[in-house]
Amino acid sequence: MEFKKPPDGGWGWVIVLASLFTQFLCYGSPLAVGVLYIEWLDAFGEGKGKTAWVGSLASGVGLLASPVCSLCVSSFGARAVTIFSGFMVAGGLMLSSFAPNIYFLFFSYGIVVGLGCGLLYTATVTITCQYFDSRRGLALGLISTGSSIGLFIYAALQRLLIEFYGLDGCLLIVGALALNILACGSLMRPLQSSDCTLPEKIALENVPGRYSIYNEKEKNLEENINILEKTYRGEETCKSTLASGDWKPESLLPKNPTTMAHTKETETYKKKVAERTYFCKQLAKRKWQLYKNYCEETVALFKNKVFSALFIAIFLFDIGGFPPSLLMEDVARSSNVKEEEFPMPLISIIGIMTAVGKLILGILADFKWINTLYLYVATLIIMSLALCAIPFAKSYVTLALLSGILGFLTGNWSIFPYVTTKTVGIEKLAHAYGILMFFAGLGNSLGPPIVGWFYDWTHTYDIAFYFSGFCVLLGGFILLLAALPSWDTCNKQLPKPAPTTFLYKVASNSSNV
């Protein structure tokens, strides 16, 4: 399917608005799940580590399933995926209101809602990139603020709904709000060429990959028919004259009109079988070559020292940096901070400061005199110090201050694509980013349960957040060491064009002779 040139405006701004509201509606509750986390602890009486799996799955499943999400959007389009995923998110939230135990929430809230959010994220980013080219960074930045605004508003909204309608009523109302995603999805008009009037079945034959297979098939078709015919005749001959070596294939051909017609049908059938067999073989070879190339490119990426350090850093960052957004409300309760002292939920502070951090860090990354990789490392190191300071915070003011710092530094997600591009290059960005997002999802899924288990063992969050701070600090130092020029052997070899100079001298000497 051919697409028009990105208009960089027009209906594209409607797409941006619809995508922003989509991320607002789908990510609002999962990112502000810390409010629900406290209620689930009281309702089901399970340990903090086990209960934390609900929120961590909701955030991590979408990232873990990012290859599947991309395949769905490529196959069915952003509009269809958005509408379908809207039903998933709304249904999962409503179904969670009837959860009889924590294990039911693992499925309804963790997997169903999490997978729906992953599909919606991929759909909104994909269709926004289709509508924008020169203003793509601005458009993506605008839609990414939807999730941060959702965290800010849903943290206060869910607490208010729980106060008036209880936990079950809150989930039902939030699920009903998520149905508005269907209206947003209906606005995501595909950017197709207006002159594409051929039926879908015919249009599929115009795909370049299939067209090249078809040409190759036509060129070798006679060869395949001969092979098939020889095989067929050989089987018939072996049945009748296996011991005799003196026979002629022509003697097997029919002589009367009836058998001649049957022979034509057989030849047509053989030709179709040969065509389809050869097509399947070539398709299998092409798919195998794609998988082989993917594995080779993956191995080549991990041979890059900085990329390997980046994958470790993002994994450790999500293990240690994600739990505060889920557990900060319970940290305040464990520090004997009363809810009456909360002029604003701590999770709301994290949400609004995350949006501010995305904007400011994104602007800083555009300055040429700032090394984006070192800027990212700086956010990791400062975040590790803030995490280690949480056990010393015993009042709402200090917890709110640390929440604001952590939220601002979590905005480094906006510069992570810049860091990945600087590490592997623009041509390998999609492949590398997919791998890194998988490990980010794995860290998201493991971080909160690990912190919760530390609390279950020690009955305090102190060691848990020391562990979180150590993880983030370790990832930052590993990335810093790998990125230092003195450790980068690849850069040392770049300014040595000895072979080229040598060849040039030989050529010049031979010409003078």
Beta strands, then each sheet from edge to edge (+ up, - down):
end
